[in-house]
Amino acid sequence: MSGSLTDNAVSRPELLNVADAVAREKAIERDDVLAVIESAIQKAGRAKYGHEKDIRATIDRKTGDVRLSRWTEIVETVENEETQIPIAIARKFAPDKNVGDYIVDPLPPIDFGRIAAQVSKQVLVQGVRELERKRQYEEFKDRVGEIVNGVVKRTEYGNLMVEIGRAEALLRRDELIGRENFRNGDRVRAYIYDVREETRGPQIFLSRTHPGFLAKLFAQEVPEIYDGIIEIKAVARDPGSRAKMAVISRDSSIDPVGACVGMRGSRVQAVVQELQGEKIDIIPWSPQAATFVVNALAPAEVTKVVMDEEAGRVEVVVPDDQLSLAIGRRGQNVRLASQLTRWDIDILTEAEESERRQEEFRRRTGLFVEALDVDDVIAGLLVQEGFNTIEELAYVPVEELAEIEGFDESVAEELIRRAEAFLVKRDAEFSEKRVALGVSDEVAAFEAFTPAMLVALGEKGVKSLDDLADLAADELVEIVGEGAMDEAQASEIIMAARAHWFDDETKATET
């Protein structure tokens, strides 16, 4: 079966010329092109001698000689007769071969017919295209975040195919600024926001609406940003309409906002023109969240800021005449400020905030009047001193309460006694309701649960340890009420409720 490969070699020096030409044109390695040509000849060989056979082709890198051969693996047990041969038979004509070796039989040169030539051409074209895509990926995979200049090559369903050097990139319709309209042959500047390996289609994705595009444009226009003296901390855009950019200077002698604006606005205007007239607010970044939010809402004035870090929300109070400016046209200003700071921003006027504060005062005053059986004056004094709940009053030291103007020790002691009595009565009512709802004593044994929480659990159908154990931490937090416990505490309770599951498994295993 074996023979000399050299005898069957066919000299095809023109293959080397083709490989050289393709390698130069597509910027691909010559050896990679020759490997694709080998694959094409191999495909044609299998079409002639049998697709199941292991047919391989090699091209001499110096002479262009083409050799075609059939490879047969030596095995103990044959699973595929087309590609394998048992060791017992192989040893008869190849005594030096072992299991795992191959017997290589040269095949006659292929006389390329129409079908074989067509198959070879398809394999060659596809192979070169894959090499070109791989080359593009390797060239651009580390260039994400760069700005590139290209020429619009063609339009497909509103998306632009852009030629950038030797590569082709996709600029989708939704990544263009609203009023832009590019035609074939137009030059375009865009931001590389993603480079992906894909089976088909472009791998390089461009954008003119990405926040990074604005940041990179400023880096090109402002030397201090390029040198790292000024840092862009955050960008929020409504492409083609308005943008906000937060900057900070690492050199106290350099004003970051002034440097970005430039002499008579020259630097910022260069960016504005590239972005089709997009108005850009440049604001100083601050490590203090409240200050940063105030800066982000410029040009509106802010009189008060209340932060809720757990919820990630911030409440901003502005003068009545500043409300429309703070919100902006169609909510644009507050929306961009929220994107920039990554806080949910609620805006209230001073009148609204005052009304809400009065309503909260009335609600708390009413709570103390009803629970303690006192008049509005005493209840109002308690609220003014910062008492929000009956529990806070019940556990405050007598001396501290007696220091309130108009109170003495006897009044303080009586208020605390009434608060304690109210809590005892309320907890007793909750306990009765808990029992009526069917919440088990095992659940009630958890010290973290107040009687009110146990009632809330019962109303939601959480009555046994198994019911409690089946909950997720966020579900438990939601049932007992926001702020009553955090997810870490809830997780500890749920794990404790699940402990009996493991105890039962251990007993069953022992049995």
Rosetta blueprint (number, residue, H / E / L):
1 M L
2 S L
3 G L
4 S L
5 L L
6 T H
7 D H
8 N H
9 A L
10 V E
11 S E
12 R L
13 P H
14 E H
15 L H
16 L H
17 N H
18 V H
19 A H
20 D H
21 A H
22 V H
23 A H
24 R H
25 E H
26 K H
27 A L
28 I L
29 E L
30 R H
31 D H
32 D H
33 V H
34 L H
35 A H
36 V H
37 I H
38 E H
39 S H
40 A H
41 I H
42 Q H
43 K H
44 A H
45 G H
46 R H
47 A H
48 K H
49 Y H
50 G L
51 H L
52 E L
53 K L
54 D L
55 I E
56 R E
57 A E
58 T E
59 I E
60 D L
61 R L
62 K L
63 T L
64 G L
65 D E
66 V E
67 R E
68 L E
69 S E
70 R E
71 W E
72 T E
73 E E
74 I E
75 V E
76 E L
77 T L
78 V L
79 E L
80 N L
81 E L
82 E L
83 T L
84 Q E
85 I E
86 P E
87 I H
88 A H
89 I H
90 A H
91 R H
92 K H
93 F H
94 A L
95 P L
96 D L
97 K L
98 N L
99 V L
100 G L
101 D L
102 Y E
103 I E
104 V E
105 D E
106 P E
107 L L
108 P L
109 P L
110 I L
111 D L
112 F L
113 G L
114 R H
115 I H
116 A H
117 A H
118 Q H
119 V H
120 S H
121 K H
122 Q H
123 V H
124 L H
125 V H
126 Q H
127 G H
128 V H
129 R H
130 E H
131 L H
132 E H
133 R H
134 K H
135 R H
136 Q H
137 Y H
138 E H
139 E H
140 F H
141 K L
142 D L
143 R L
144 V L
145 G L
146 E L
147 I E
148 V E
149 N E
150 G E
151 V E
152 V E
153 K E
154 R E
155 T E
156 E E
157 Y L
158 G L
159 N E
160 L E
161 M E
162 V E
163 E E
164 I E
165 G L
166 R L
167 A E
168 E E
169 A E
170 L E
171 L E
172 R L
173 R H
174 D H
175 E H
176 L L
177 I L
178 G L
179 R L
180 E L
181 N L
182 F L
183 R L
184 N L
185 G L
186 D L
187 R E
188 V E
189 R E
190 A E
191 Y E
192 I E
193 Y E
194 D E
195 V E
196 R L
197 E L
198 E L
199 T L
200 R L
201 G L
202 P L
203 Q L
204 I E
205 F E
206 L E
207 S E
208 R L
209 T L
210 H L
211 P H
212 G H
213 F H
214 L H
215 A H
216 K H
217 L H
218 F H
219 A H
220 Q H
221 E H
222 V L
223 P H
224 E H
225 I H
226 Y H
227 D L
228 G L
229 I L
230 I E
231 E E
232 I E
233 K E
234 A E
235 V E
236 A E
237 R E
238 D E
239 P L
240 G L
241 S L
242 R E
243 A E
244 K E
245 M E
246 A E
247 V E
248 I E
249 S E
250 R L
251 D L
252 S L
253 S L
254 I L
255 D L
256 P H
257 V H
258 G H
259 A H
260 C H
261 V H
262 G L
263 M H
264 R H
265 G H
266 S H
267 R H
268 V H
269 Q H
270 A H
271 V H
272 V H
273 Q H
274 E H
275 L L
276 Q L
277 G L
278 E L
279 K E
280 I E
281 D E
282 I E
283 I E
284 P E
285 W L
286 S L
287 P L
288 Q L
289 A H
290 A H
291 T H
292 F H
293 V H
294 V H
295 N H
296 A H
297 L L
298 A L
299 P L
300 A L
301 E L
302 V L
303 T L
304 K E
305 V E
306 V E
307 M E
308 D E
309 E L
310 E L
311 A L
312 G L
313 R E
314 V E
315 E E
316 V E
317 V E
318 V E
319 P L
320 D H
321 D H
322 Q H
323 L H
324 S H
325 L H
326 A H
327 I H
328 G L
329 R H
330 R H
331 G H
332 Q H
333 N H
334 V H
335 R H
336 L H
337 A H
338 S H
339 Q H
340 L H
341 T H
342 R L
343 W L
344 D E
345 I E
346 D E
347 I E
348 L E
349 T E
350 E H
351 A H
352 E H
353 E H
354 S H
355 E H
356 R H
357 R H
358 Q H
359 E H
360 E H
361 F H
362 R H
363 R H
364 R H
365 T H
366 G H
367 L H
368 F H
369 V H
370 E H
371 A H
372 L H
373 D L
374 V L
375 D L
376 D H
377 V H
378 I H
379 A H
380 G H
381 L H
382 L H
383 V H
384 Q H
385 E L
386 G L
387 F L
388 N L
389 T L
390 I H
391 E H
392 E H
393 L H
394 A H
395 Y L
396 V L
397 P L
398 V H
399 E H
400 E H
401 L H
402 A H
403 E L
404 I L
405 E L
406 G L
407 F L
408 D L
409 E H
410 S H
411 V H
412 A H
413 E H
414 E H
415 L H
416 I H
417 R H
418 R H
419 A H
420 E H
421 A H
422 F H
423 L H
424 V H
425 K H
426 R H
427 D H
428 A H
429 E H
430 F H
431 S H
432 E H
433 K H
434 R H
435 V H
436 A H
437 L H
438 G L
439 V L
440 S L
441 D H
442 E H
443 V H
444 A H
445 A L
446 F L
447 E L
448 A L
449 F L
450 T L
451 P H
452 A H
453 M H
454 L H
455 V H
456 A H
457 L H
458 G H
459 E H
460 K L
461 G L
462 V L
463 K L
464 S L
465 L H
466 D H
467 D H
468 L H
469 A H
470 D L
471 L L
472 A L
473 A H
474 D H
475 E H
476 L H
477 V H
478 E H
479 I H
480 V H
481 G L
482 E E
483 G L
484 A L
485 M E
486 D L
487 E H
488 A H
489 Q H
490 A H
491 S H
492 E H
493 I H
494 I H
495 M H
496 A H
497 A H
498 R H
499 A H
500 H H
501 W H
502 F H
503 D H
504 D H
505 E H
506 T H
507 K H
508 A H
509 T H
510 E H
511 T L
